[in-house]
Amino acid sequence: MGSPFSSTLPRTRAYHPLQCAPWKPYDIAVIGAGAAGMMCAAVAAQNGRRVVLIDHAERLAEKIRISGGDRCNFTNINAGPANFISANPHFCRSALARYTPQDFLALLKQHRLDWNEKHKGQLFCDDPSESIIQLRKANATRVA
């Protein structure tokens, strides 16, 4: 008896996970085109990698688009290691130290996007959430 995870479907084609088409190879495939996926893709692209974003939604960043009633709740200025649960408690400490809310605020300032604090450190974009999506796209494609 075979493994319960094996497929009984015939294999008609070999797939290469990091290659979208034979003529356009990618270095990295990011699964999930939400805020984290777009950030990951942007950083990888800025470091010279060819990136493809893959998502189940029809458009990139659907959750960003609806976040905060179309005003995009993009971070909480008070978020810290105590707000995260992990088997490795030092992971979030390291991740949060490498890219802080202030880093993202500097990016918004560079792109002339205004924001405001609503409640208990929740930061919202003054413009529609689409402006944050366009910023993420611009960062991911600027060096591509």
C-alpha positions as CSV (number, residue, x, y, z in Angstrom):
1,M,0.0,0.0,0.0
2,G,1.3,3.4,-1.0
3,S,1.7,6.5,1.1
4,P,-1.5,8.4,2.0
5,F,0.2,11.5,0.6
6,S,1.1,10.1,-2.8
7,S,-0.9,11.2,-5.8
8,T,-2.7,8.8,-8.2
9,L,-2.8,11.4,-10.9
10,P,-0.5,10.9,-13.8
11,R,2.5,13.1,-14.0
12,T,2.6,14.7,-17.5
13,R,5.0,17.5,-16.9
14,A,8.0,18.3,-14.7
15,Y,7.5,21.5,-12.7
16,H,10.3,23.7,-11.4
17,P,9.0,25.6,-8.4
18,L,11.3,28.6,-8.9
19,Q,10.6,28.9,-12.6
20,C,7.4,30.4,-13.8
21,A,8.1,29.7,-17.5
22,P,11.0,28.2,-19.3
23,W,12.1,31.6,-20.6
24,K,11.7,33.5,-17.3
25,P,13.5,31.9,-14.3
26,Y,13.2,33.4,-10.8
27,D,15.5,33.2,-7.9
28,I,12.7,33.3,-5.3
29,A,9.1,32.5,-5.2
30,V,7.1,34.2,-2.4
31,I,3.9,32.4,-1.5
32,G,1.4,34.9,-0.3
33,A,1.1,38.4,-1.7
34,G,-0.1,40.2,1.4
35,A,1.8,42.7,3.5
36,A,4.5,40.2,4.6
37,G,4.9,38.6,1.2
38,M,5.2,41.9,-0.6
39,M,7.7,43.1,2.0
40,C,9.7,39.9,1.5
41,A,9.6,40.3,-2.3
42,A,10.6,44.0,-2.1
43,V,13.7,43.2,0.1
44,A,14.7,40.3,-2.2
45,A,14.3,42.5,-5.3
46,Q,16.3,45.3,-3.6
47,N,19.1,42.7,-3.1
48,G,19.2,41.8,-6.8
49,R,16.9,38.7,-6.8
50,R,14.3,38.0,-9.5
51,V,11.1,37.4,-7.5
52,V,7.7,36.1,-8.4
53,L,4.7,36.6,-6.0
54,I,2.1,33.8,-5.9
55,D,-1.3,34.3,-4.2
56,H,-4.7,32.8,-4.3
57,A,-6.5,36.2,-4.6
58,E,-7.1,37.8,-8.0
59,R,-5.2,40.9,-7.0
60,L,-2.1,41.5,-4.9
61,A,-2.6,42.6,-1.3
62,E,-6.3,42.0,-0.9
63,K,-6.0,42.1,2.9
64,I,-4.1,45.4,2.8
65,R,-6.8,46.8,0.6
66,I,-9.5,46.1,3.2
67,S,-7.5,46.7,6.3
68,G,-8.7,49.6,8.5
69,G,-11.7,50.4,6.4
70,D,-9.6,51.2,3.4
71,R,-7.2,53.4,5.4
72,C,-4.7,50.6,6.0
73,N,-3.8,49.9,9.6
74,F,-0.1,49.3,8.7
75,T,1.6,48.9,12.1
76,N,1.3,49.3,15.9
77,I,4.0,51.6,17.3
78,N,3.9,49.8,20.6
79,A,4.4,46.3,19.2
80,G,7.2,44.5,20.9
81,P,8.5,41.0,21.7
82,A,6.0,40.6,24.5
83,N,3.2,40.7,21.9
84,F,4.4,37.5,20.1
85,I,4.3,33.9,21.0
86,S,7.0,31.6,19.6
87,A,8.9,28.4,20.5
88,N,12.0,30.7,20.1
89,P,11.3,33.9,22.0
90,H,14.4,35.5,20.6
91,F,13.2,35.2,17.0
92,C,10.7,38.0,17.2
93,R,13.2,40.2,19.2
94,S,15.7,39.8,16.3
95,A,13.1,40.3,13.6
96,L,11.6,43.4,15.3
97,A,15.0,44.9,15.8
98,R,15.9,44.6,12.1
99,Y,12.9,46.4,10.8
100,T,11.1,48.7,13.2
101,P,7.9,50.7,12.9
102,Q,10.1,53.8,12.6
103,D,11.8,52.2,9.5
104,F,8.4,51.9,7.9
105,L,7.4,55.4,8.9
106,A,10.7,56.7,7.3
107,L,9.6,54.8,4.1
108,L,6.2,56.5,4.2
109,K,7.9,59.9,4.6
110,Q,10.2,59.2,1.7
111,H,7.1,58.5,-0.5
112,R,5.2,61.5,1.0
113,L,2.5,59.4,2.5
114,D,0.9,60.8,5.7
115,W,-0.4,58.7,8.6
116,N,-2.1,59.1,12.0
117,E,-2.3,57.3,15.2
118,K,-5.9,56.2,16.1
119,H,-5.9,54.1,19.3
120,K,-3.2,52.6,21.5
121,G,-0.5,52.9,18.9
122,Q,-2.4,51.8,15.9
123,L,-1.1,53.6,12.8
124,F,-3.3,54.3,9.8
125,C,-2.5,55.7,6.4
126,D,-4.3,59.0,5.7
127,D,-4.6,58.0,2.0
128,P,-6.5,55.0,0.8
129,S,-4.8,51.6,1.4
130,E,-4.1,51.5,-2.4
131,S,-1.2,54.0,-1.7
132,I,0.5,51.5,0.6
133,I,0.0,48.7,-2.0
134,Q,1.6,51.0,-4.7
135,L,4.5,51.7,-2.4
136,R,5.1,48.0,-1.9
137,K,4.9,47.4,-5.6
138,A,7.3,50.2,-6.4
139,N,9.8,48.9,-3.9
140,A,9.6,45.4,-5.3
141,T,9.9,46.5,-9.0
142,R,12.3,49.4,-8.8
143,V,15.3,47.2,-9.2
144,A,13.7,44.4,-11.2
